[in-house]
Amino acid sequence: MVRSGGARGSGYVLSGRLVLTAAHVLKDRAQVSVQLPGRSGRVPCRVVWDRLEDGPKGWDAALLLAAEDLSDRPLAAVRWGRLVTMQACPAQALGYPVVGQAGGDAVSCVQRDGRILPASGRDRDRYVLTGGAGAEPHDGASPWGGMSGAALWCGSTSGMPPLLTGVVAGDPPGSSHTQLEAVPAYVLASDPVVRALVEEHTGRAMLLEPADLQHVTDRATIPRAPRSPADLLRPEQAVVSFMGREDLLTDLTHWCQPPTETQPGTASGAAAGIWGWDESLVQARLLTGAGGAGKTRLAAKLASRMSGHGWTAIRLTTDTHTPLDVLSQVCRPLLVVVDYAETRTPQLHTLLQAVDHDQAAAPVRILALARAAGDWWTRATEHPRSQALATATVTPVPALHQTPHQRTTAYRQALDDFSERLRRIFPRTDWAALLPALTTPAVLPALTGAEFDTPLSVQMAALLALLDTATIPHQTVSRATALEGRLLGHEREYWDATANSPERGLTGQGSGTETRALAVALACLIPASDRDHARTLLAQLPGLADDSSAAVRGALATWLADLYPTPADSVWGSLQPDRIAEYHIGTQTSREPALFTRILTALTEPQATQALTVLARTAQHPHHHDSISAIMREAITTAPHVLGEAALTTATRTPHPRPLIAALTYLTRTTHDITLLYRLSDQLPNSTLALSEWAAFLSTALVEHHDRHNPDLPALASALNNQSVRLAGLGRWEEALTAITRAVDIREVLAEQRPDAFLPDLATALNNQSIHLAGLGRREQALTAITRAVDTYQVLAEQRPDAFLPDLASALNNQSNHLADLGRREQALTAITRAVDTYQVLAEQRPDAFLPDLASALNNQSNHLADLGRREQALTAITRAVDTYQVLAEQRPDAFLPDLASALNNQSNHLADLGRREQALTAITRAVDTYQVLAEQRPDAFLPDLATALNNQSIRLAGLGRREEALTAITRAVDIREVLAEQRPDAFLPDLATALNNQSIRLAGLGRREEALTAITRTVDTYQVLTEQRPDAFLPDLATALNNQSIHLAGLGRREEALTAITRTVDIREVLAEQRPDVFEEDLERARQLLDLMGRPQTKN
């Protein structure tokens, strides 16, 4: 209770001495005191801040500083709140109204429950607490007199304490004493003096959390007082000072709320500005990095900063079953952090569905955190609700401490910060006195291992130095054990201390130290949905299965629930940070592999997916790789129907899928369950980088099964068709062709017997066969195959146009490409024009289904028109394609931005052919900018396209005389293609050779002849290798490169070498011209002319 002169009111102790109350209670500022419930004495106070203003929006609050501490123990840090939606929110006020006082000097606290309707009082900056029945007036005055100054608390989510949301200012007239008005916390926080006083005395910034969003907020974001060494390393505790990520934090801040000085048209926003995506209210971003890199801490720092800027910031609940509809009603700028996003893709889409709607008026930013962007991210961006994900930037969180000096600086800072926090937890130890001995140059650790790039490793080393010195000061602590293992030694002391008490019931033989360690590992691996589930899981531990152990199982479940903070979807929490939990899991699974194998085989698929995700991360530690891999292999083989599908799902999510793929490969090799293999095959995504090798192995296993047994010919043909696609995806063209040729042969037989059933399958196989033949440079055969496919689809489309016209159009499109490859340009144009006409009809009937195909056909038609010199018509066709893709990309950027970029690339070529060079440069620059954005999101998919666009951009720049810029562009293309060619030489060496050829031209144009020769020589060497492998495909390119090399050599006066190069060119082109004179005769003639020119003797002056 607050007393001032003859007035009485309520207050709330914010810290040891700081008290919040209402300003109008202070009738006599010189005589202010507070009295605590249960105490008779009063403590004098002075007013350190107050503000009382008349009017409906007037202030009415004050802060008092008591002459002495008002609590004999440290108080938990106050958490402030505000309401951010229009939904009613449960609330309560605790104070000392006259209605609850018995008289005398003692005071009694009264709790007034009700709810706040945010719209009521909003125009006056007031919260109105509305309860049930009112109280009777007291001596003609309000019964709530004395309640002024009471704290108003909002929120009632289980496991989440309510938030201090305001200070009661009075009982409004005309409400029959059923309401109390409060000055909101957001009003108080608008005064910098209040913020400064609160932070000074509580040690915590006055940040406002959304009280009405608690049920969709991750409970782990509410830090409890640390109880164990590992607790001190949790990002929520923020024990160690934030350092080293300031630039990235600023970047993220500007992403949320661009600075006012930013002007449109900057390089970073150029691509997005094309389609206005930078103006979208809903935007997403993905941060990736290894465990311990600091992603969660960085996200928390961003959330704190944005909260200070007036945003609503939450970390999304881990309970994926919680509805998120309330987020659609948030009326302030909103930042949502989604941790472990790779395991929560459906929840991401649910989140987007909630916030990305037509009525959205405030910006929304979704910051996803994951260890890597892989197949899971690709599929996440393909969802119909994933526009924001499709345009999201993927930002790797880089190594933080790269130099010895940076590591030492971070280590010293961590020592200081940990010693200060340890002083509060264990005051009997003089932690500060330990620092001088730990920071002398002779004692400072080298921190040379690669793991010390991450802040967690440096912080673990510092914490261990303090703990080891304090607990074993006269012993030399072994440094051989991993940091995680050493820290677990200290963590076990916490486990033992909390378990070894009689009331726990864990002092018996069946619940000893080793059993508890296994139980902690189990809790780290598998969430328990309720206590029954928890007891069921614990029953699998040694000695706990029988009925006599029921009490121990219950006691263990209770102990685990108290050990660490619990998420919303589990009755127990996990040891954190992840790396420590994973190390502990690895240690325990190595000790009891059969136990954990048995546990895995009893899980449901969602539980198995969670457990395998954790185990895949655990397997990355070299100490545990072999044992974890063996456990997963054994478990997946034992329970393949659940764990096989879970392993497949997990492998597409984790950045470290190798142990899972090894287990799936072993399962595929050893099982005789063909139905299982088909289920796994059906579950595979059409395109997968992580599983591409295993997908090919699985498809081969299915083929071999049908070959070994009485073959089901249709099933065998289908398996061969799928095998060919998977093999082609790996660049194994010869094997792919062998498989598809077998499929064609089988389907031909089947189609002769039952054409109505099998002609469509035959046409599909012929189409794929043509693609594989073309991939091997066997163009004539490719044309034969696709022509047969066209003829077959023609027959089918005449019988059932609704079903087969789309297939016919697709086959015509492919046929036109093969005709063009053979120089049969008129026929190519005829085929593609038929495809365009067909798609035009289909798109008029079903634009949602066929507009993309029409745009693709127009794109190809433009190329064939250009090949015939019909440039204006080519430009008309490609412009139609660009316009169509523009519309499609605005509707679904995730699906059609790549196609738009490709069409822009072609449009640039056609504009250049017409001499419209500036417009050509504009188009290709748009393509480059678009591919740049796409490559940042999905480098595996779009870096090759970016390199191609840069290659073409360099040509456009050179055509305008901008030679330096042209060289910069082509050099970027070369750099990208070198990286790609190192990873997949079979796929990208030809592109690298093309870029090097063009780079040599750009260098020569700037007079840098030696560098130009180096580049073209690399080109020749590359094409030489490629020609030895596939002469049909690359002999023409080798000839061109030799031709250009001869020119560069001649320019440097090296005539003999130039003559050798051009002679080789002539020899190659003579062979090519004999085979296909219509294509290569002109090239041969030009080479002969150049040979003749170089062969002439030099004229002496």
C-alpha angles and dihedrals in degrees: 000000000000119000127190118170105311095337126099131197143149133265143177127231106232095180139347093303109001116101129188118212143143118283096224090063089069100087092154113029091190092060110048125144140159131219125199125217112265092023128095100199127084127225118217117235138188126216110248096174137002138161125190120173131170124235136062092290096039124135121249112175141104141185121220129195114212122219091236140017112289094204131051092212135046112276123227113255112267116248115208126208147187136188116254103176135051093246120117111257128204111244143170139193124209118201149116111273120173089245091071102041122104095199130250124077097305119097128211125204118230124202117211112195126194140108138272121234100203095210091059109089093000093123088055096044091247135128114218117209108206118195135174122267117004126235127252117262115264114226089336092307133100113290086220093063106133092033091096110111094030117139116253114217126196133191134052107197116145111257092013119097115224120260129242098247104166150337120258112247102179154299108292116227120252096030098101087240092292095118140058123198122217137190103238121240089238088064091051091047091056089072111081092206091059092048092049094049093047093050092045095053102032099036090229131098116247098250120164119228123197105259093191093053098055093109091059094044124097107254091214090071089073102082116216119204107285113258103176140030092259090053089064089061096053111115090228090064092056090197096155117063116260108250142153100029098079095117093050091045090053090049091052091046091054089047089057096040115008113218114256092240093062110111125209119254098046118149095254093054101036099098096044091049091064091072098023093247091138086065093057114117092216116061134161137201134187123217115196131189145129122279109285094024091118102252096138093045091049091050091049090051090051091049090051092049094048091047087056088053092056098265127134108239128184139163105229120249116261090223100100091192094063112108113241099198092115089070089068088066099053107124098194133066106287133210117188120189116202112194121198087018092169089070096044107053096135090051089051090056091047089052092051091048089055099048105028104074139124094259095056110126104168129058119266124199122191115197111192121194124203140150092245143347108246140134090322090062093046091054092042090058092051095063116110090241095048105091090122092050093048092058095038120123115236108219120189112214100232128220109285106202106042102153130052090244093054091049093049092048091050091046093053091048091050091051091054094046096045093047090054093050093043088053089062094046099040106023094170091074118072095225095173090058090061094059101079092056092048097049102049112117091244093056101038109108118242094235090200100144120107090241089070089073085084123073093228093062093050091047093048090052091052094046092048091051090057096042095045093048093048096047102035106021096161099046133080107239115221113249094192094087116083116259090249092053093049091049091050088059089063092041091057089061088060091049092050094045093052094044102043099078125105094236091058094062091217101114096093129101095262095057104045130139096284093048091050091050090053090048091053090051090050091052090050090052105042130026116224113226094204140348093274090054090046092053091047091054092046090051088072092064117100113283096003103093102088128080093253089067095055093104092050091050090052092047092049091050091052092046092051091048090056096042100075136006111284124226121226094258100050139053091221135042133223132248108259149246096048096236092059092047091049092050090050091049090050092051094048096044089051088053095047109021095156091052094053092043088055091047092052094050091057096054129107117240096262090048091046092051090053093047095046090049090057093043092050089056091045091053090064091075106091092222092059106030099099097043094046092046091051092049092050092047093050094044095046091048091049097048103022099156092063103022096039093059091041090051091051091051092046094048090062091051105044124075088219106054099148098102090048093047090048089053092047090048091051090049091049091050097047107034124093093194103112091178090059092050091052090050090053091046091051090050093055115104115242090244122031129157097187095051101032096110093046092044089058091047091049093049089050090050090054091051091048091050091056091045092053097048134048095296123241093212098204090048091046092050091049091049091050091049091052091044091054092052093050093047092048089052087061093048092251092137099162093054090043090054092049091053096046092046089057089049091052092049093051094046092049089059092045093047092052089054098041111010094171091060103034110028092087091053090048091052091050091051092048090051091053091044090056090053093052093046091051090049088059093048093250093134101163092054091045089055092049091053096047091046089056089050091051092049091049094049089047090060092045094047091052089056098040111011095172091059103037111027091088091052091048092052091049092050091048089052091054092043091055091055093051092048090051091050087059094049093251092133102162092052090046090055092048091053096047092045089056088051092050092049091049094048090046090060092044093048092052089055098040112011094172091059103036110027090088091053091048091052091050092050091049089052091054092042090056090055093051092048089051091050088059093049093251091132102161091053089046090055091048091053096047092046089055088050092049092048091050094048090047090060092044093048092052089054097041112010092171091063104034111029090088091052091047090052091050092050091049088053091055092043088056090054093051093046089052091051088058092050093250091133101162092052089046090055091048091053096047091046089055088051092050092048091049094048089047090059092044093048091053089055098040112011094172091059104037111027090088091054092047090054091051092050091048089051090055093042089057089055092052092048091049090051088058093049093253092132101161091052089046091055091048091053096048092045089056088051092050092049092052094046092049090058091046093047091052089054098042112009094172091061104034110029091088091053091048090053091052092050093048090051091054092043089056090054092050092048092049090050089059092049093252092133101162091053090046090054091049091053096047091046089055087050093053092047091051094049089047090060092045093048092053088056099040113009095172091061103038111028091092091052092048090053092051092049092049089049091054093043090056090054093051092047091050090049089058091049093252093132099161092055090043090053090051092052096048091045089057088049092055092047092053095045092050088059092046093047091053089056098041112009093170090064106032108028094091092048090050092052092052091049092050090051091052090047090051090050094049093043094060116102114253114261112237118225 
